[in-house]
Amino acid sequence: MRDSAVRDEVVRIILNTTGSSEKIARQTLSLYFEADRGVVPKRGDINVEGFGEVIKVMAEVGELKAPPPPVEHFIDLQCLKAAGLQ
């Protein structure tokens, strides 16, 4: 997804998956990847503490029932741990 050489293919996948317009797909990719903003981790690692905060906020606004489930309910770190990334 980061490689600009395959950007058209990534856009095509976004269009097929989300039904988004090409303009929106390209703007979204630009937002996340141009100038390497660091939004999406390069190695696939997950900020567990940050993810926990997202879950907490989702419960506060009613998107999840309170009390919110633990982070482990949503993510499985086994592969990342095996790869030495977590």
Buried (B, 14 or more C-beta within 10 A) or exposed (E): EEEEEEBEEBBEEBBEEEEBEEEEBBEBBEEBBEEEEEEEEEEEEBEBEEEBEBBBEBBEEEEBEEEBEEBEEBBEBEEBEEEEEB
